[in-house]
Amino acid sequence: MVNIPIIITLSRMLIIIPFVLIAPDNPYVGGVIFSIAALTDYFDGHIARKRKQVTKLGMFLDPVADKLLVISALIIFVDMELIPAWIAIVIIAREFIITGLRVVALSKDIVIPAEMGGKIKVTAQIASIIVLFADRAFVNIDFYPTGIVLLWIAMVLGILSGIQYFVIFWKKYD
């Protein structure tokens, strides 16, 4: 069933198109677009819980939208030579593996809701991306080291939360 939270989630997916077209040539505007898209992640979940419109479709689409947005930004950063490709590959591989796990789980009627570790990981990813886009955008302050540290934190949290998702799956699968 399509509801307002799902429409908001789908809008986050659609905003990726102008984001990837604009961000490489205008990182400041790209950062603004990314920030707006990231805010929709808060609103869709908040509205879904408040209106009791949490659905299996929403529980699946929300993290997929997050992953697509983050992956898009990472690819842009690799293209702009702002981050090493291997960090992007580790983060992207984790996202595909966990998405695959969730699909398998859903096929077995196992719902793996977003865990706190995954939510903290997404927050660290979003923060690192915003900081990297903000690097020298407002004043002549070098935010790059902070953005890279946040990206490393996001990568480590991603690996740890990925392990947590596998543990949850195996416990529910038994």
C-alpha positions as CSV (number, residue, x, y, z in Angstrom):
1,M,0.0,0.0,0.0
2,V,1.3,3.4,-1.0
3,N,1.2,6.0,1.8
4,I,2.8,9.4,2.5
5,P,5.9,7.9,4.1
6,I,6.5,5.7,1.0
7,I,5.9,8.7,-1.3
8,I,8.6,10.6,0.7
9,T,10.9,7.6,0.4
10,L,10.4,7.4,-3.3
11,S,11.1,11.1,-3.6
12,R,14.4,10.5,-1.9
13,M,15.2,8.0,-4.7
14,L,14.1,10.5,-7.4
15,I,16.2,13.4,-6.1
16,I,19.3,11.3,-6.8
17,I,18.9,12.1,-10.5
18,P,19.5,15.9,-10.1
19,F,22.0,15.2,-7.4
20,V,24.3,13.2,-9.6
21,L,23.9,15.6,-12.5
22,I,24.7,18.7,-10.4
23,A,27.1,17.7,-7.6
24,P,30.2,16.9,-9.6
25,D,30.3,20.4,-11.1
26,N,28.8,22.3,-8.2
27,P,29.6,20.5,-4.9
28,Y,28.0,23.2,-2.8
29,V,24.6,22.8,-4.5
30,G,25.2,19.0,-4.6
31,G,25.6,19.2,-0.8
32,V,22.4,21.1,-0.4
33,I,20.5,18.6,-2.5
34,F,22.0,15.7,-0.6
35,S,21.1,17.4,2.7
36,I,17.5,17.8,1.6
37,A,17.3,14.2,0.5
38,A,18.8,13.1,3.8
39,L,16.2,15.0,5.7
40,T,13.5,13.0,3.9
41,D,14.9,10.0,5.7
42,Y,13.9,11.5,9.0
43,F,10.5,12.6,7.9
44,D,9.4,9.4,6.2
45,G,10.2,7.3,9.3
46,H,8.7,9.9,11.7
47,I,5.5,10.1,9.8
48,A,5.2,6.4,9.4
49,R,5.6,5.8,13.1
50,K,3.3,8.7,14.1
51,R,0.5,7.7,11.7
52,K,1.1,4.0,12.3
53,Q,1.8,3.5,8.6
54,V,4.9,1.3,9.0
55,T,4.7,-1.3,6.3
56,K,7.0,-4.1,5.0
57,L,7.3,-2.2,1.7
58,G,8.4,0.9,3.6
59,M,10.8,-1.1,5.8
60,F,12.4,-2.4,2.6
61,L,12.3,0.8,0.5
62,D,13.6,3.2,3.2
63,P,17.1,1.5,3.6
64,V,17.3,1.0,-0.2
65,A,16.7,4.7,-0.7
66,D,19.4,5.5,1.9
67,K,21.8,3.1,0.2
68,L,21.2,4.6,-3.3
69,L,21.7,8.1,-2.0
70,V,24.9,7.3,-0.1
71,I,26.3,5.1,-3.0
72,S,25.7,8.0,-5.4
73,A,27.6,10.4,-3.2
74,L,30.5,8.0,-2.8
75,I,30.8,7.4,-6.5
76,I,30.8,11.2,-7.1
77,F,33.5,11.6,-4.4
78,V,35.7,8.8,-6.0
79,D,35.2,10.5,-9.4
80,M,36.2,13.8,-7.9
81,E,39.2,12.1,-6.3
82,L,38.1,13.1,-2.8
83,I,38.0,9.7,-1.3
84,P,39.9,6.5,-2.0
85,A,38.0,4.0,-4.2
86,W,38.6,1.1,-1.8
87,I,36.7,2.9,1.0
88,A,33.7,3.4,-1.4
89,I,34.0,-0.3,-2.5
90,V,33.9,-1.6,1.1
91,I,30.9,0.6,2.0
92,I,29.1,-0.2,-1.2
93,A,29.8,-4.0,-0.9
94,R,28.4,-3.9,2.6
95,E,25.2,-2.2,1.4
96,F,24.6,-4.8,-1.4
97,I,25.3,-7.7,0.9
98,I,22.9,-6.5,3.6
99,T,20.2,-5.6,1.0
100,G,20.6,-9.1,-0.4
101,L,20.2,-10.5,3.1
102,R,17.1,-8.5,3.7
103,V,15.6,-9.7,0.4
104,V,16.3,-13.3,1.4
105,A,14.9,-12.7,4.8
106,L,11.7,-11.2,3.4
107,S,11.3,-14.2,1.1
108,K,11.2,-16.4,4.2
109,D,8.8,-14.0,5.9
110,I,11.5,-12.8,8.2
111,V,11.5,-9.0,8.8
112,I,14.8,-7.5,9.8
113,P,14.1,-4.0,11.0
114,A,16.7,-1.3,11.0
115,E,18.8,-1.8,14.1
116,M,20.4,1.0,16.1
117,G,23.8,0.1,14.7
118,G,22.5,0.5,11.1
119,K,20.9,3.8,12.0
120,I,24.1,5.2,13.6
121,K,26.0,4.0,10.5
122,V,23.6,5.9,8.2
123,T,23.9,9.0,10.4
124,A,27.8,8.8,10.2
125,Q,27.6,8.3,6.4
126,I,25.3,11.2,5.9
127,A,27.4,13.4,8.2
128,S,30.6,12.5,6.5
129,I,29.1,13.2,3.1
130,I,27.7,16.6,4.1
131,V,31.0,17.5,5.7
132,L,33.0,16.5,2.6
133,F,30.6,18.6,0.4
134,A,30.9,21.5,2.9
135,D,34.7,21.4,2.7
136,R,35.8,25.1,2.1
137,A,32.3,26.0,0.9
138,F,31.4,28.5,3.6
139,V,34.7,29.8,4.7
140,N,38.3,28.9,4.1
141,I,38.2,26.1,6.7
142,D,39.5,22.6,5.8
143,F,36.7,20.2,6.8
144,Y,38.2,17.4,4.7
145,P,40.0,15.6,7.6
146,T,36.8,15.6,9.6
147,G,34.9,14.2,6.7
148,I,37.4,11.4,6.2
149,V,37.4,10.5,9.9
150,L,33.6,10.4,9.8
151,L,33.7,8.2,6.7
152,W,36.1,5.8,8.3
153,I,33.7,5.7,11.3
154,A,30.8,5.0,9.0
155,M,32.8,2.2,7.3
156,V,33.6,0.5,10.5
157,L,30.1,0.9,11.9
158,G,28.8,-0.5,8.6
159,I,30.9,-3.6,8.9
160,L,29.9,-4.1,12.6
161,S,26.2,-3.5,11.9
162,G,26.4,-5.8,8.9
163,I,27.6,-8.6,11.2
164,Q,24.7,-7.7,13.6
165,Y,22.2,-8.1,10.8
166,F,23.6,-11.6,9.9
167,V,23.3,-12.6,13.6
168,I,19.7,-11.4,13.7
169,F,18.9,-13.3,10.5
170,W,20.4,-16.5,11.7
171,K,18.6,-16.3,15.1
172,K,15.2,-15.8,13.3
173,Y,16.0,-18.4,10.7
174,D,16.6,-21.2,13.1
